[in-house]
Amino acid sequence: MKTDQLLDLLAADTRVVPPNAATRRLALAVLAGLPLSLAIVALDYGIRRDLAQVAQVPMFWVKLLFPALLAMAAFVGTQRLARPGVNAGRPVAFGMALPVLAVWTLALVAWWLAPAAERPALLWGQTWRSCAFSIGFIALPVLVSSMLALKSLAPTRPAWAGAAAGALAGGAGAAVYALHCPELTAPFLAVWYVLGMALPTVAGAAIGSRWLRW
């Protein structure tokens, strides 16, 4: 086939892509994956029975909102990276880093103010062995659905797009896991929640670098 004929063939199949296609597909992906993550927590882990009482504790909202805010920023970054030639942008990177930095700051203050004998309990809590892996497991439905949405789009930075989708899934998974988690100390959140969100982020980058290539 001659070059001119190939160009004519490609031009004949040109379709207008809606400007918000990436946002819509990713939003649908999150809406598909998030109920499954909630089901995992409700059926396998169990929602805290004292949720109404613990909701009056400020650290509960820190535990819930800091991964949720990170997930929101990662959603913006993912839908930007889903478009060819578009960077996530510094505001998005700052939006993802800010919740983590805030929790790290709270953790340092809590560690500094606590008596030395109480510090290990603040860091290790009761569930440090399972927390990070639980968050990674709960994040899987959102990670899979987000990666499928990205596959149908046109990311030109596949590793970065996969990492952003992983961060989105990790933040969503950590926020959902917070409905079960008994821990309420900033040092615990700063280490084990952040590690739990890092797992799907790294997995997303590794998968995206290969699977999202054109």
N, C-alpha and C positions, 0 to 999 in steps of 0.2 A: 504494500500500500504506500502511495506517495505521501509526502509530508502534508501537502495541501489537502489531500483527501482526509487524512487523519484529523487535521485541525477542523475541517468542516464537520466531521462526524462528532467530535467533541463539542463543538459549538451548538450542534443541533440538539444535544442533550442537556443544554444549560437550563438549570432551574433556579428560581429565586429562592434563597434561603431566608426565612424570617430572621430579623435581627436579634430576637430573643430566644432563638432555638436552643442555644447552649444552656441558658438559664432554665428554660422550661424542662428540658430533658433531665438536667441534674436535679431540679426540684422534684420531678416525678420519681427519680431514682431514690432520693432520700425518703420520700413518702412511701415508697415501696419497701425500703430496707428498715426504716425506723420501727414500724410495728413489729417486725420480726425480732429486732433487738429487745424491744419491750417484752415480747412473749418469752424470750430466753430468760430474762430476769424474773418475770412473774412465775414462770413454770419451773425453772431449774434452780433459781437462787431464792426467790421470794421477796416481796416488797416488805419493807420494815413495817411492823404492826404499829409502832409508835410514831408513824410519819407525821401525824398531826401535832404531836408534842415536840418532836425534834425540829419541825419546821419553824419553831419559835427561837431556835438557836442560830445566831448569825453565821456561824461556821458551816452550817448545813447549806446555806445559800451560796456561800463561797465555793463549797464543794460542787454544787450543782451548776452555778453560773460561769465559773471560770472555764470549764471545758466547753460549755455551750457557746460562750463568746468566741472561743478559739474555733469551734466548728463553723460558726457564722462567717468569720473572717476567711477560713479555709474554703468555704463554699464560694465566696466571691473570687478567691484566687483560682479555684478549680474551673469555674465557668469562664474566666479570662484565659486561662491556659488551654482551654478546649478550643480556642480559636487560633487559626494559623498566624504565626508571627507575633502573638501578643504576649507580653510579660505579665506576671502577677502584679507587679508594681510595688513600690516601697510602702505606700499606705497599707496594702494588704499584709505585707510582711510584718509591719509594725503592729497591725491589728492582731496578728497571730501571736506575736512575741509578747505583747503587753499583758495579757492574762497570766502567762507563765511567769513573767518578771514580777507581777504583783504578788503572786502566791509565793514565789521565792523570797520576796521581801518580807511578807508576813511570817514565813518560816524562820528566817534569820532573827526577826524580832522575838518570836516565841521561844526560839532556842536560847537566845541571849538572856531573856528574862526568867527562864525556868531554872530551878535549882538543878545542879549537876546530876543528882540522883534520879530526877524525873525525866531527863532528856532522852534516854533510850526508849522509854515508853512513847514519847511523842513521835519518834521516828519510826519505830517498828510496829507499834500498834498491836492488833490481834491477827491481822490478815495479810501481812506483808508478803508472805510466801505465795499467795494466790491472787493478789490484787491486780498486778500488771497483766498477768495472763488472762484473768477474767475480763478485764477491759478489752484486751485484744480479741478475745473470743466473741464478746458481745458486739464488737464493732464489725465483725465479719459481714453481716447482711448489708450494711450500708457501704462497706468497701466493695463488695461484689457488684451491687447495683450501680454504684458510682463509676466503677471501672467499665461496666457494660455501656453506660451512657457515654463515657469518654470514647470508647471504641467506635461509637456511631458518629462521633464528631471529628474534628480535624486538629488535634494537638500537634504542634511541631516541636515541642519540648517534652517528649514522652515521659522521661524520668521525673521532671519537675511536676508535670500534670498528675502522674501517679502518686507522687509524694503529697501533693495538695489534696487529692482524693483520700489518701490514707489519713492525713491530718483531720479532714472532715469527718471520716468514719471514726477515728480515735476520739475526737471531741464528743461526737454523738454517743459513742459507746460509754465513755466515762460519765457523761451526764445521766445516761440511763442507769448505769451501775450505781450511781450515787443514791438511787432510790432504795437500794439494798444495803449498801456499805455502812458498817457501824462506826467507821473512823471519822473523827471530827477535829483532827489536829493539823495545823498548817505544815509542819515538817513532813508528816506522812503524805499529804497531798503533793507537796513539792517534789518528792522523790518518786513515790510509787504510782501516783496518777499520771505524772508526766512521763514516766517510763512506759506505762500502759498505753498512752497515746502515741508514744514514739514507735511502738512495735508496728502498728498498721501503717504508720508513715513510712518507715523503712521498707516494709513489705510492698507498699504501693509504688515506691520508687523503683524497687527491684523488678516488680512485675511490669510496671509501665515502660521501663527502658527497653523491654523486649516486645511485650504484647501490643503496645500502643504505637509501635513504629508503622509508618505507612508502607 
